[in-house]
Every structure is written in structure tokens, then in C-alpha cells.
Amino acid sequence: MKHEASRSIEVLKEPVLNHNAVTPAEHFERVVSLVRVLRSECPWD
């Protein structure tokens, strides 16, 4: 699953570099999905 998280981070970086291509809402959804992936990998509870 580590690779999956790395890929998600790469996907997340893309709209940050090209911010005009994504709306704030879409960017927020990517952040939320990334957090979900990370939490499922390494639960902090």
C-alpha cells in the first residue's frame, strides 16, 4: 500500500503546481482522499 500512497501524493502535487486546472473543491476532495489512504495505511488511533 505504500506505493498507492506515493501515487496519491503525486496526483495531489499536480494540481498544486498547475492550480488553474483544478477548482478549490476538487483540490479539497483530493486532499481528503489522500488523508483517507494514509489513515488506512497507518492508523493513528
PDB file of N, CA, C and O in Angstrom, chain B, residues numbered from 101:
ATOM      1  N   MET B 101       0.816  -1.221   0.000  1.00  0.00           N
ATOM      2  CA  MET B 101       0.000   0.000   0.000  1.00  0.00           C
ATOM      3  C   MET B 101       0.852   1.275   0.000  1.00  0.00           C
ATOM      4  O   MET B 101       0.349   2.355  -0.308  1.00  0.00           O
ATOM      5  N   LYS B 102       2.108   1.155   0.336  1.00  0.00           N
ATOM      6  CA  LYS B 102       2.974   2.336   0.348  1.00  0.00           C
ATOM      7  C   LYS B 102       2.999   3.001  -1.027  1.00  0.00           C
ATOM      8  O   LYS B 102       2.936   4.224  -1.149  1.00  0.00           O
ATOM      9  N   HIS B 103       3.094   2.154  -2.064  1.00  0.00           N
ATOM     10  CA  HIS B 103       3.152   2.689  -3.427  1.00  0.00           C
ATOM     11  C   HIS B 103       1.879   3.464  -3.757  1.00  0.00           C
ATOM     12  O   HIS B 103       1.920   4.494  -4.430  1.00  0.00           O
ATOM     13  N   GLU B 104       0.764   2.959  -3.279  1.00  0.00           N
ATOM     14  CA  GLU B 104      -0.522   3.626  -3.527  1.00  0.00           C
ATOM     15  C   GLU B 104      -0.526   5.032  -2.926  1.00  0.00           C
ATOM     16  O   GLU B 104      -1.021   5.974  -3.544  1.00  0.00           O
ATOM     17  N   ALA B 105       0.019   5.165  -1.741  1.00  0.00           N
ATOM     18  CA  ALA B 105       0.076   6.479  -1.100  1.00  0.00           C
ATOM     19  C   ALA B 105       1.003   7.412  -1.872  1.00  0.00           C
ATOM     20  O   ALA B 105       0.692   8.591  -2.047  1.00  0.00           O
ATOM     21  N   SER B 106       2.130   6.896  -2.332  1.00  0.00           N
ATOM     22  CA  SER B 106       3.069   7.710  -3.102  1.00  0.00           C
ATOM     23  C   SER B 106       2.410   8.214  -4.381  1.00  0.00           C
ATOM     24  O   SER B 106       2.586   9.368  -4.772  1.00  0.00           O
ATOM     25  N   ARG B 107       1.648   7.329  -5.027  1.00  0.00           N
ATOM     26  CA  ARG B 107       0.970   7.717  -6.258  1.00  0.00           C
ATOM     27  C   ARG B 107      -0.088   8.786  -5.969  1.00  0.00           C
ATOM     28  O   ARG B 107      -0.270   9.717  -6.754  1.00  0.00           O
ATOM     29  N   SER B 108      -0.774   8.647  -4.853  1.00  0.00           N
ATOM     30  CA  SER B 108      -1.783   9.637  -4.472  1.00  0.00           C
ATOM     31  C   SER B 108      -1.137  10.995  -4.227  1.00  0.00           C
ATOM     32  O   SER B 108      -1.694  12.031  -4.590  1.00  0.00           O
ATOM     33  N   ILE B 109       0.035  10.982  -3.611  1.00  0.00           N
ATOM     34  CA  ILE B 109       0.747  12.232  -3.346  1.00  0.00           C
ATOM     35  C   ILE B 109       1.167  12.886  -4.661  1.00  0.00           C
ATOM     36  O   ILE B 109       1.076  14.105  -4.805  1.00  0.00           O
ATOM     37  N   GLU B 110       1.624  12.084  -5.615  1.00  0.00           N
ATOM     38  CA  GLU B 110       1.986  12.635  -6.924  1.00  0.00           C
ATOM     39  C   GLU B 110       0.774  13.272  -7.592  1.00  0.00           C
ATOM     40  O   GLU B 110       0.871  14.356  -8.166  1.00  0.00           O
ATOM     41  N   VAL B 111      -0.364  12.596  -7.515  1.00  0.00           N
ATOM     42  CA  VAL B 111      -1.605  13.132  -8.089  1.00  0.00           C
ATOM     43  C   VAL B 111      -1.977  14.433  -7.385  1.00  0.00           C
ATOM     44  O   VAL B 111      -2.479  15.369  -8.008  1.00  0.00           O
ATOM     45  N   LEU B 112      -1.726  14.477  -6.090  1.00  0.00           N
ATOM     46  CA  LEU B 112      -2.062  15.662  -5.309  1.00  0.00           C
ATOM     47  C   LEU B 112      -1.153  16.836  -5.671  1.00  0.00           C
ATOM     48  O   LEU B 112      -1.612  17.977  -5.729  1.00  0.00           O
ATOM     49  N   LYS B 113       0.128  16.569  -5.915  1.00  0.00           N
ATOM     50  CA  LYS B 113       1.075  17.630  -6.256  1.00  0.00           C
ATOM     51  C   LYS B 113       0.730  18.291  -7.586  1.00  0.00           C
ATOM     52  O   LYS B 113       0.932  19.492  -7.763  1.00  0.00           O
ATOM     53  N   GLU B 114       0.210  17.500  -8.511  1.00  0.00           N
ATOM     54  CA  GLU B 114      -0.037  18.013  -9.859  1.00  0.00           C
ATOM     55  C   GLU B 114      -0.925  19.259  -9.879  1.00  0.00           C
ATOM     56  O   GLU B 114      -0.539  20.264 -10.478  1.00  0.00           O
ATOM     57  N   PRO B 115      -2.113  19.227  -9.239  1.00  0.00           N
ATOM     58  CA  PRO B 115      -2.944  20.428  -9.251  1.00  0.00           C
ATOM     59  C   PRO B 115      -2.359  21.583  -8.437  1.00  0.00           C
ATOM     60  O   PRO B 115      -2.724  22.739  -8.648  1.00  0.00           O
ATOM     61  N   VAL B 116      -1.458  21.275  -7.516  1.00  0.00           N
ATOM     62  CA  VAL B 116      -0.806  22.344  -6.758  1.00  0.00           C
ATOM     63  C   VAL B 116       0.113  23.131  -7.686  1.00  0.00           C
ATOM     64  O   VAL B 116       0.164  24.360  -7.625  1.00  0.00           O
ATOM     65  N   LEU B 117       0.843  22.412  -8.552  1.00  0.00           N
ATOM     66  CA  LEU B 117       1.752  23.053  -9.489  1.00  0.00           C
ATOM     67  C   LEU B 117       0.988  23.760 -10.605  1.00  0.00           C
ATOM     68  O   LEU B 117       1.420  24.798 -11.105  1.00  0.00           O
ATOM     69  N   ASN B 118      -0.148  23.187 -10.989  1.00  0.00           N
ATOM     70  CA  ASN B 118      -0.958  23.748 -12.072  1.00  0.00           C
ATOM     71  C   ASN B 118      -2.319  24.097 -11.487  1.00  0.00           C
ATOM     72  O   ASN B 118      -3.326  23.480 -11.835  1.00  0.00           O
ATOM     73  N   HIS B 119      -2.348  25.076 -10.607  1.00  0.00           N
ATOM     74  CA  HIS B 119      -3.526  25.315  -9.770  1.00  0.00           C
ATOM     75  C   HIS B 119      -4.741  25.770 -10.571  1.00  0.00           C
ATOM     76  O   HIS B 119      -5.875  25.562 -10.140  1.00  0.00           O
ATOM     77  N   ASN B 120      -4.522  26.380 -11.713  1.00  0.00           N
ATOM     78  CA  ASN B 120      -5.645  26.863 -12.517  1.00  0.00           C
ATOM     79  C   ASN B 120      -6.468  25.730 -13.108  1.00  0.00           C
ATOM     80  O   ASN B 120      -7.606  25.937 -13.530  1.00  0.00           O
ATOM     81  N   ALA B 121      -5.897  24.537 -13.137  1.00  0.00           N
ATOM     82  CA  ALA B 121      -6.570  23.406 -13.773  1.00  0.00           C
ATOM     83  C   ALA B 121      -7.560  22.714 -12.836  1.00  0.00           C
ATOM     84  O   ALA B 121      -8.283  21.812 -13.260  1.00  0.00           O
ATOM     85  N   VAL B 122      -7.599  23.122 -11.586  1.00  0.00           N
ATOM     86  CA  VAL B 122      -8.456  22.435 -10.615  1.00  0.00           C
ATOM     87  C   VAL B 122      -9.158  23.467  -9.735  1.00  0.00           C
ATOM     88  O   VAL B 122      -8.580  24.494  -9.379  1.00  0.00           O
ATOM     89  N   THR B 123     -10.400  23.181  -9.393  1.00  0.00           N
ATOM     90  CA  THR B 123     -11.129  24.093  -8.508  1.00  0.00           C
ATOM     91  C   THR B 123     -10.759  23.800  -7.057  1.00  0.00           C
ATOM     92  O   THR B 123     -10.311  22.696  -6.749  1.00  0.00           O
ATOM     93  N   PRO B 124     -10.938  24.762  -6.169  1.00  0.00           N
ATOM     94  CA  PRO B 124     -10.656  24.506  -4.747  1.00  0.00           C
ATOM     95  C   PRO B 124     -11.415  23.299  -4.201  1.00  0.00           C
ATOM     96  O   PRO B 124     -10.884  22.544  -3.387  1.00  0.00           O
ATOM     97  N   ALA B 125     -12.655  23.120  -4.651  1.00  0.00           N
ATOM     98  CA  ALA B 125     -13.446  21.982  -4.168  1.00  0.00           C
ATOM     99  C   ALA B 125     -12.836  20.657  -4.618  1.00  0.00           C
ATOM    100  O   ALA B 125     -12.754  19.707  -3.840  1.00  0.00           O
ATOM    101  N   GLU B 126     -12.413  20.604  -5.868  1.00  0.00           N
ATOM    102  CA  GLU B 126     -11.786  19.378  -6.377  1.00  0.00           C
ATOM    103  C   GLU B 126     -10.474  19.112  -5.643  1.00  0.00           C
ATOM    104  O   GLU B 126     -10.163  17.971  -5.303  1.00  0.00           O
ATOM    105  N   HIS B 127      -9.716  20.167  -5.406  1.00  0.00           N
ATOM    106  CA  HIS B 127      -8.453  20.016  -4.688  1.00  0.00           C
ATOM    107  C   HIS B 127      -8.709  19.508  -3.274  1.00  0.00           C
ATOM    108  O   HIS B 127      -7.994  18.632  -2.788  1.00  0.00           O
ATOM    109  N   PHE B 128      -9.723  20.054  -2.617  1.00  0.00           N
ATOM    110  CA  PHE B 128     -10.071  19.618  -1.265  1.00  0.00           C
ATOM    111  C   PHE B 128     -10.437  18.140  -1.250  1.00  0.00           C
ATOM    112  O   PHE B 128     -10.041  17.409  -0.342  1.00  0.00           O
ATOM    113  N   GLU B 129     -11.192  17.700  -2.253  1.00  0.00           N
ATOM    114  CA  GLU B 129     -11.570  16.287  -2.316  1.00  0.00           C
ATOM    115  C   GLU B 129     -10.338  15.401  -2.473  1.00  0.00           C
ATOM    116  O   GLU B 129     -10.285  14.310  -1.906  1.00  0.00           O
ATOM    117  N   ARG B 130      -9.349  15.860  -3.236  1.00  0.00           N
ATOM    118  CA  ARG B 130      -8.110  15.081  -3.382  1.00  0.00           C
ATOM    119  C   ARG B 130      -7.369  14.992  -2.057  1.00  0.00           C
ATOM    120  O   ARG B 130      -6.828  13.944  -1.704  1.00  0.00           O
ATOM    121  N   VAL B 131      -7.349  16.101  -1.330  1.00  0.00           N
ATOM    122  CA  VAL B 131      -6.698  16.102  -0.015  1.00  0.00           C
ATOM    123  C   VAL B 131      -7.392  15.108   0.914  1.00  0.00           C
ATOM    124  O   VAL B 131      -6.737  14.328   1.605  1.00  0.00           O
ATOM    125  N   VAL B 132      -8.718  15.146   0.922  1.00  0.00           N
ATOM    126  CA  VAL B 132      -9.483  14.248   1.791  1.00  0.00           C
ATOM    127  C   VAL B 132      -9.225  12.787   1.426  1.00  0.00           C
ATOM    128  O   VAL B 132      -9.031  11.948   2.305  1.00  0.00           O
ATOM    129  N   SER B 133      -9.221  12.487   0.126  1.00  0.00           N
ATOM    130  CA  SER B 133      -8.992  11.096  -0.291  1.00  0.00           C
ATOM    131  C   SER B 133      -7.575  10.654   0.064  1.00  0.00           C
ATOM    132  O   SER B 133      -7.356   9.498   0.426  1.00  0.00           O
ATOM    133  N   LEU B 134      -6.615  11.571  -0.040  1.00  0.00           N
ATOM    134  CA  LEU B 134      -5.240  11.236   0.330  1.00  0.00           C
ATOM    135  C   LEU B 134      -5.153  10.931   1.822  1.00  0.00           C
ATOM    136  O   LEU B 134      -4.507   9.964   2.225  1.00  0.00           O
ATOM    137  N   VAL B 135      -5.799  11.753   2.638  1.00  0.00           N
ATOM    138  CA  VAL B 135      -5.799  11.522   4.087  1.00  0.00           C
ATOM    139  C   VAL B 135      -6.418  10.163   4.405  1.00  0.00           C
ATOM    140  O   VAL B 135      -5.932   9.445   5.279  1.00  0.00           O
ATOM    141  N   ARG B 136      -7.498   9.811   3.690  1.00  0.00           N
ATOM    142  CA  ARG B 136      -8.129   8.507   3.920  1.00  0.00           C
ATOM    143  C   ARG B 136      -7.162   7.377   3.610  1.00  0.00           C
ATOM    144  O   ARG B 136      -7.095   6.401   4.357  1.00  0.00           O
ATOM    145  N   VAL B 137      -6.412   7.495   2.520  1.00  0.00           N
ATOM    146  CA  VAL B 137      -5.433   6.463   2.152  1.00  0.00           C
ATOM    147  C   VAL B 137      -4.372   6.349   3.241  1.00  0.00           C
ATOM    148  O   VAL B 137      -4.028   5.245   3.665  1.00  0.00           O
ATOM    149  N   LEU B 138      -3.861   7.474   3.687  1.00  0.00           N
ATOM    150  CA  LEU B 138      -2.808   7.458   4.705  1.00  0.00           C
ATOM    151  C   LEU B 138      -3.324   6.882   6.024  1.00  0.00           C
ATOM    152  O   LEU B 138      -2.618   6.124   6.690  1.00  0.00           O
ATOM    153  N   ARG B 139      -4.543   7.238   6.399  1.00  0.00           N
ATOM    154  CA  ARG B 139      -5.113   6.720   7.656  1.00  0.00           C
ATOM    155  C   ARG B 139      -5.344   5.218   7.591  1.00  0.00           C
ATOM    156  O   ARG B 139      -5.168   4.518   8.588  1.00  0.00           O
ATOM    157  N   SER B 140      -5.736   4.720   6.422  1.00  0.00           N
ATOM    158  CA  SER B 140      -5.971   3.279   6.296  1.00  0.00           C
ATOM    159  C   SER B 140      -4.652   2.512   6.335  1.00  0.00           C
ATOM    160  O   SER B 140      -4.615   1.346   6.726  1.00  0.00           O
ATOM    161  N   GLU B 141      -3.563   3.182   5.922  1.00  0.00           N
ATOM    162  CA  GLU B 141      -2.242   2.551   5.938  1.00  0.00           C
ATOM    163  C   GLU B 141      -1.643   2.523   7.329  1.00  0.00           C
ATOM    164  O   GLU B 141      -1.181   1.485   7.803  1.00  0.00           O
ATOM    165  N   CYS B 142      -1.658   3.687   7.981  1.00  0.00           N
ATOM    166  CA  CYS B 142      -1.035   3.791   9.297  1.00  0.00           C
ATOM    167  C   CYS B 142      -2.013   4.470  10.241  1.00  0.00           C
ATOM    168  O   CYS B 142      -1.939   5.680  10.454  1.00  0.00           O
ATOM    169  N   PRO B 143      -2.929   3.692  10.808  1.00  0.00           N
ATOM    170  CA  PRO B 143      -3.924   4.265  11.726  1.00  0.00           C
ATOM    171  C   PRO B 143      -3.258   4.925  12.929  1.00  0.00           C
ATOM    172  O   PRO B 143      -2.372   4.348  13.560  1.00  0.00           O
ATOM    173  N   TRP B 144      -3.693   6.128  13.232  1.00  0.00           N
ATOM    174  CA  TRP B 144      -3.088   6.888  14.325  1.00  0.00           C
ATOM    175  C   TRP B 144      -3.882   6.770  15.613  1.00  0.00           C
ATOM    176  O   TRP B 144      -3.513   7.366  16.625  1.00  0.00           O
ATOM    177  N   ASP B 145      -4.967   6.011  15.589  1.00  0.00           N
ATOM    178  CA  ASP B 145      -5.808   5.887  16.787  1.00  0.00           C
ATOM    179  C   ASP B 145      -5.077   5.135  17.896  1.00  0.00           C
ATOM    180  O   ASP B 145      -5.633   4.938  18.977  1.00  0.00           O
TER     181      ASP B 145
END
